[in-house]
């Protein structure tokens, strides 16, 4: 539940203020954290 909220928040941020490279890095970090 918390992960879904976090991912939704990331997606809403990435639409406006985060460039593609930063967005990719955040997605990778999030994936790693979710799998720990």
CHARMM-style PDB file with segment names, atoms N, HN, CA, C and O in Angstrom:
ATOM      1  N   UNK     1       0.838  -1.196   0.000  1.00  0.00      PROA
ATOM      2  CA  UNK     1       0.000   0.000   0.000  1.00  0.00      PROA
ATOM      3  C   UNK     1       0.880   1.255   0.000  1.00  0.00      PROA
ATOM      4  O   UNK     1       0.675   2.179  -0.787  1.00  0.00      PROA
ATOM      5  N   UNK     2       1.844   1.259   0.889  1.00  0.00      PROA
ATOM      6  HN  UNK     2       2.010   0.509   1.528  1.00  0.00      PROA
ATOM      7  CA  UNK     2       2.740   2.410   1.001  1.00  0.00      PROA
ATOM      8  C   UNK     2       3.586   2.565  -0.259  1.00  0.00      PROA
ATOM      9  O   UNK     2       3.828   3.681  -0.719  1.00  0.00      PROA
ATOM     10  N   UNK     3       4.034   1.443  -0.811  1.00  0.00      PROA
ATOM     11  HN  UNK     3       3.837   0.537  -0.436  1.00  0.00      PROA
ATOM     12  CA  UNK     3       4.836   1.496  -2.033  1.00  0.00      PROA
ATOM     13  C   UNK     3       4.034   2.091  -3.186  1.00  0.00      PROA
ATOM     14  O   UNK     3       4.555   2.889  -3.966  1.00  0.00      PROA
ATOM     15  N   UNK     4       2.777   1.704  -3.289  1.00  0.00      PROA
ATOM     16  HN  UNK     4       2.354   1.055  -2.656  1.00  0.00      PROA
ATOM     17  CA  UNK     4       1.928   2.228  -4.360  1.00  0.00      PROA
ATOM     18  C   UNK     4       1.772   3.741  -4.236  1.00  0.00      PROA
ATOM     19  O   UNK     4       1.844   4.467  -5.227  1.00  0.00      PROA
ATOM     20  N   UNK     5       1.560   4.204  -3.015  1.00  0.00      PROA
ATOM     21  HN  UNK     5       1.501   3.614  -2.209  1.00  0.00      PROA
ATOM     22  CA  UNK     5       1.447   5.642  -2.781  1.00  0.00      PROA
ATOM     23  C   UNK     5       2.729   6.367  -3.170  1.00  0.00      PROA
ATOM     24  O   UNK     5       2.700   7.430  -3.791  1.00  0.00      PROA
ATOM     25  N   UNK     6       3.860   5.762  -2.787  1.00  0.00      PROA
ATOM     26  HN  UNK     6       3.883   4.898  -2.283  1.00  0.00      PROA
ATOM     27  CA  UNK     6       5.157   6.361  -3.095  1.00  0.00      PROA
ATOM     28  C   UNK     6       5.394   6.438  -4.597  1.00  0.00      PROA
ATOM     29  O   UNK     6       5.874   7.453  -5.103  1.00  0.00      PROA
ATOM     30  N   UNK     7       5.061   5.372  -5.305  1.00  0.00      PROA
ATOM     31  HN  UNK     7       4.671   4.548  -4.893  1.00  0.00      PROA
ATOM     32  CA  UNK     7       5.234   5.357  -6.755  1.00  0.00      PROA
ATOM     33  C   UNK     7       4.317   6.369  -7.432  1.00  0.00      PROA
ATOM     34  O   UNK     7       4.722   7.029  -8.389  1.00  0.00      PROA
ATOM     35  N   UNK     8       3.097   6.494  -6.949  1.00  0.00      PROA
ATOM     36  HN  UNK     8       2.768   5.958  -6.171  1.00  0.00      PROA
ATOM     37  CA  UNK     8       2.177   7.481  -7.501  1.00  0.00      PROA
ATOM     38  C   UNK     8       2.707   8.894  -7.292  1.00  0.00      PROA
ATOM     39  O   UNK     8       2.616   9.742  -8.180  1.00  0.00      PROA
ATOM     40  N   UNK     9       3.256   9.132  -6.121  1.00  0.00      PROA
ATOM     41  HN  UNK     9       3.330   8.443  -5.400  1.00  0.00      PROA
ATOM     42  CA  UNK     9       3.845  10.432  -5.822  1.00  0.00      PROA
ATOM     43  C   UNK     9       5.018  10.722  -6.752  1.00  0.00      PROA
ATOM     44  O   UNK     9       5.158  11.837  -7.253  1.00  0.00      PROA
ATOM     45  N   UNK    10       5.861   9.713  -6.980  1.00  0.00      PROA
ATOM     46  HN  UNK    10       5.747   8.807  -6.572  1.00  0.00      PROA
ATOM     47  CA  UNK    10       6.984   9.881  -7.899  1.00  0.00      PROA
ATOM     48  C   UNK    10       6.502  10.213  -9.305  1.00  0.00      PROA
ATOM     49  O   UNK    10       7.060  11.088  -9.968  1.00  0.00      PROA
ATOM     50  N   UNK    11       5.479   9.522  -9.752  1.00  0.00      PROA
ATOM     51  HN  UNK    11       5.026   8.812  -9.213  1.00  0.00      PROA
ATOM     52  CA  UNK    11       4.972   9.755 -11.103  1.00  0.00      PROA
ATOM     53  C   UNK    11       4.418  11.167 -11.250  1.00  0.00      PROA
ATOM     54  O   UNK    11       4.633  11.815 -12.274  1.00  0.00      PROA
ATOM     55  N   UNK    12       3.717  11.640 -10.246  1.00  0.00      PROA
ATOM     56  HN  UNK    12       3.542  11.114  -9.414  1.00  0.00      PROA
ATOM     57  CA  UNK    12       3.168  12.996 -10.309  1.00  0.00      PROA
ATOM     58  C   UNK    12       4.280  14.038 -10.310  1.00  0.00      PROA
ATOM     59  O   UNK    12       4.165  15.068 -10.975  1.00  0.00      PROA
ATOM     60  N   UNK    13       5.354  13.776  -9.570  1.00  0.00      PROA
ATOM     61  HN  UNK    13       5.447  12.940  -9.030  1.00  0.00      PROA
ATOM     62  CA  UNK    13       6.496  14.686  -9.576  1.00  0.00      PROA
ATOM     63  C   UNK    13       7.192  14.687 -10.928  1.00  0.00      PROA
ATOM     64  O   UNK    13       7.555  15.740 -11.452  1.00  0.00      PROA
ATOM     65  N   UNK    14       7.372  13.503 -11.481  1.00  0.00      PROA
ATOM     66  HN  UNK    14       7.077  12.648 -11.055  1.00  0.00      PROA
ATOM     67  CA  UNK    14       8.165  13.370 -12.703  1.00  0.00      PROA
ATOM     68  C   UNK    14       7.504  14.056 -13.897  1.00  0.00      PROA
ATOM     69  O   UNK    14       8.184  14.434 -14.852  1.00  0.00      PROA
ATOM     70  N   UNK    15       6.204  14.215 -13.845  1.00  0.00      PROA
ATOM     71  HN  UNK    15       5.652  13.908 -13.070  1.00  0.00      PROA
ATOM     72  CA  UNK    15       5.501  14.871 -14.946  1.00  0.00      PROA
ATOM     73  C   UNK    15       5.954  16.323 -15.113  1.00  0.00      PROA
ATOM     74  O   UNK    15       5.955  16.849 -16.226  1.00  0.00      PROA
ATOM     75  N   UNK    16       6.333  16.962 -14.022  1.00  0.00      PROA
ATOM     76  HN  UNK    16       6.333  16.535 -13.118  1.00  0.00      PROA
ATOM     77  CA  UNK    16       6.603  18.394 -14.073  1.00  0.00      PROA
ATOM     78  C   UNK    16       8.079  18.747 -13.919  1.00  0.00      PROA
ATOM     79  O   UNK    16       8.650  19.427 -14.771  1.00  0.00      PROA
ATOM     80  N   UNK    17       8.684  18.293 -12.850  1.00  0.00      PROA
ATOM     81  HN  UNK    17       8.220  17.741 -12.158  1.00  0.00      PROA
ATOM     82  CA  UNK    17       9.926  18.928 -12.414  1.00  0.00      PROA
ATOM     83  C   UNK    17      11.175  18.060 -12.529  1.00  0.00      PROA
ATOM     84  O   UNK    17      12.290  18.550 -12.349  1.00  0.00      PROA
ATOM     85  N   UNK    18      10.997  16.784 -12.825  1.00  0.00      PROA
ATOM     86  HN  UNK    18      10.092  16.385 -12.971  1.00  0.00      PROA
ATOM     87  CA  UNK    18      12.154  15.884 -12.854  1.00  0.00      PROA
ATOM     88  C   UNK    18      12.467  15.496 -14.290  1.00  0.00      PROA
ATOM     89  O   UNK    18      11.586  15.075 -15.039  1.00  0.00      PROA
ATOM     90  N   UNK    19      13.723  15.642 -14.661  1.00  0.00      PROA
ATOM     91  HN  UNK    19      14.439  15.984 -14.052  1.00  0.00      PROA
ATOM     92  CA  UNK    19      14.109  15.267 -16.019  1.00  0.00      PROA
ATOM     93  C   UNK    19      14.204  13.749 -16.159  1.00  0.00      PROA
ATOM     94  O   UNK    19      14.105  13.008 -15.181  1.00  0.00      PROA
ATOM     95  N   UNK    20      14.398  13.310 -17.392  1.00  0.00      PROA
ATOM     96  HN  UNK    20      14.478  13.911 -18.186  1.00  0.00      PROA
ATOM     97  CA  UNK    20      14.291  11.886 -17.681  1.00  0.00      PROA
ATOM     98  C   UNK    20      15.352  11.070 -16.959  1.00  0.00      PROA
ATOM     99  O   UNK    20      15.061   9.988 -16.450  1.00  0.00      PROA
ATOM    100  N   UNK    21      16.567  11.571 -16.909  1.00  0.00      PROA
ATOM    101  HN  UNK    21      16.803  12.451 -17.323  1.00  0.00      PROA
ATOM    102  CA  UNK    21      17.647  10.848 -16.245  1.00  0.00      PROA
ATOM    103  C   UNK    21      17.375  10.690 -14.753  1.00  0.00      PROA
ATOM    104  O   UNK    21      17.512   9.600 -14.199  1.00  0.00      PROA
ATOM    105  N   UNK    22      16.989  11.785 -14.112  1.00  0.00      PROA
ATOM    106  HN  UNK    22      16.878  12.671 -14.562  1.00  0.00      PROA
ATOM    107  CA  UNK    22      16.687  11.744 -12.687  1.00  0.00      PROA
ATOM    108  C   UNK    22      15.522  10.809 -12.410  1.00  0.00      PROA
ATOM    109  O   UNK    22      15.551  10.050 -11.442  1.00  0.00      PROA
ATOM    110  N   UNK    23      14.503  10.858 -13.247  1.00  0.00      PROA
ATOM    111  HN  UNK    23      14.479  11.475 -14.034  1.00  0.00      PROA
ATOM    112  CA  UNK    23      13.350   9.984 -13.099  1.00  0.00      PROA
ATOM    113  C   UNK    23      13.767   8.521 -13.167  1.00  0.00      PROA
ATOM    114  O   UNK    23      13.299   7.702 -12.377  1.00  0.00      PROA
ATOM    115  N   UNK    24      14.642   8.194 -14.103  1.00  0.00      PROA
ATOM    116  HN  UNK    24      15.023   8.860 -14.745  1.00  0.00      PROA
ATOM    117  CA  UNK    24      15.115   6.820 -14.243  1.00  0.00      PROA
ATOM    118  C   UNK    24      15.881   6.377 -13.006  1.00  0.00      PROA
ATOM    119  O   UNK    24      15.686   5.263 -12.518  1.00  0.00      PROA
ATOM    120  N   UNK    25      16.742   7.233 -12.501  1.00  0.00      PROA
ATOM    121  HN  UNK    25      16.901   8.138 -12.898  1.00  0.00      PROA
ATOM    122  CA  UNK    25      17.522   6.890 -11.313  1.00  0.00      PROA
ATOM    123  C   UNK    25      16.624   6.660 -10.100  1.00  0.00      PROA
ATOM    124  O   UNK    25      16.847   5.731  -9.324  1.00  0.00      PROA
ATOM    125  N   UNK    26      15.619   7.499  -9.941  1.00  0.00      PROA
ATOM    126  HN  UNK    26      15.438   8.254 -10.572  1.00  0.00      PROA
ATOM    127  CA  UNK    26      14.680   7.340  -8.834  1.00  0.00      PROA
ATOM    128  C   UNK    26      13.916   6.025  -8.967  1.00  0.00      PROA
ATOM    129  O   UNK    26      13.704   5.323  -7.979  1.00  0.00      PROA
ATOM    130  N   UNK    27      13.506   5.700 -10.180  1.00  0.00      PROA
ATOM    131  HN  UNK    27      13.678   6.271 -10.982  1.00  0.00      PROA
ATOM    132  CA  UNK    27      12.789   4.446 -10.404  1.00  0.00      PROA
ATOM    133  C   UNK    27      13.662   3.245 -10.051  1.00  0.00      PROA
ATOM    134  O   UNK    27      13.184   2.287  -9.443  1.00  0.00      PROA
ATOM    135  N   UNK    28      14.931   3.293 -10.428  1.00  0.00      PROA
ATOM    136  HN  UNK    28      15.319   4.072 -10.922  1.00  0.00      PROA
ATOM    137  CA  UNK    28      15.844   2.198 -10.107  1.00  0.00      PROA
ATOM    138  C   UNK    28      16.037   2.065  -8.598  1.00  0.00      PROA
ATOM    139  O   UNK    28      16.008   0.958  -8.060  1.00  0.00      PROA
ATOM    140  N   UNK    29      16.230   3.172  -7.930  1.00  0.00      PROA
ATOM    141  HN  UNK    29      16.254   4.071  -8.367  1.00  0.00      PROA
ATOM    142  CA  UNK    29      16.407   3.144  -6.482  1.00  0.00      PROA
ATOM    143  C   UNK    29      15.165   2.610  -5.788  1.00  0.00      PROA
ATOM    144  O   UNK    29      15.260   1.824  -4.845  1.00  0.00      PROA
ATOM    145  N   UNK    30      13.997   3.041  -6.258  1.00  0.00      PROA
ATOM    146  HN  UNK    30      13.920   3.679  -7.024  1.00  0.00      PROA
ATOM    147  CA  UNK    30      12.745   2.581  -5.685  1.00  0.00      PROA
ATOM    148  C   UNK    30      12.580   1.080  -5.863  1.00  0.00      PROA
ATOM    149  O   UNK    30      12.145   0.384  -4.946  1.00  0.00      PROA
ATOM    150  N   UNK    31      12.927   0.583  -7.042  1.00  0.00      PROA
ATOM    151  HN  UNK    31      13.281   1.148  -7.788  1.00  0.00      PROA
ATOM    152  CA  UNK    31      12.825  -0.850  -7.305  1.00  0.00      PROA
ATOM    153  C   UNK    31      13.718  -1.640  -6.361  1.00  0.00      PROA
ATOM    154  O   UNK    31      13.304  -2.662  -5.814  1.00  0.00      PROA
ATOM    155  N   UNK    32      14.940  -1.166  -6.172  1.00  0.00      PROA
ATOM    156  HN  UNK    32      15.276  -0.336  -6.617  1.00  0.00      PROA
ATOM    157  CA  UNK    32      15.874  -1.841  -5.266  1.00  0.00      PROA
ATOM    158  C   UNK    32      15.338  -1.838  -3.837  1.00  0.00      PROA
ATOM    159  O   UNK    32      15.376  -2.863  -3.156  1.00  0.00      PROA
ATOM    160  N   UNK    33      14.846  -0.701  -3.388  1.00  0.00      PROA
ATOM    161  HN  UNK    33      14.815   0.131  -3.941  1.00  0.00      PROA
ATOM    162  CA  UNK    33      14.322  -0.598  -2.029  1.00  0.00      PROA
ATOM    163  C   UNK    33      13.118  -1.510  -1.822  1.00  0.00      PROA
ATOM    164  O   UNK    33      12.972  -2.118  -0.762  1.00  0.00      PROA
ATOM    165  N   UNK    34      12.267  -1.603  -2.821  1.00  0.00      PROA
ATOM    166  HN  UNK    34      12.386  -1.109  -3.683  1.00  0.00      PROA
ATOM    167  CA  UNK    34      11.074  -2.446  -2.717  1.00  0.00      PROA
ATOM    168  C   UNK    34      11.443  -3.924  -2.622  1.00  0.00      PROA
ATOM    169  O   UNK    34      10.680  -4.714  -2.066  1.00  0.00      PROA
ATOM    170  N   UNK    35      12.593  -4.304  -3.151  1.00  0.00      PROA
ATOM    171  HN  UNK    35      13.213  -3.663  -3.602  1.00  0.00      PROA
ATOM    172  CA  UNK    35      12.986  -5.712  -3.173  1.00  0.00      PROA
ATOM    173  C   UNK    35      13.848  -6.120  -1.984  1.00  0.00      PROA
ATOM    174  O   UNK    35      14.162  -7.300  -1.826  1.00  0.00      PROA
ATOM    175  N   UNK    36      14.233  -5.161  -1.150  1.00  0.00      PROA
ATOM    176  HN  UNK    36      13.978  -4.202  -1.279  1.00  0.00      PROA
ATOM    177  CA  UNK    36      15.053  -5.490   0.013  1.00  0.00      PROA
ATOM    178  C   UNK    36      14.229  -6.167   1.102  1.00  0.00      PROA
ATOM    179  OT1 UNK    36      14.763  -6.514   2.155  1.00  0.00      PROA
TER     180      UNK     36
END
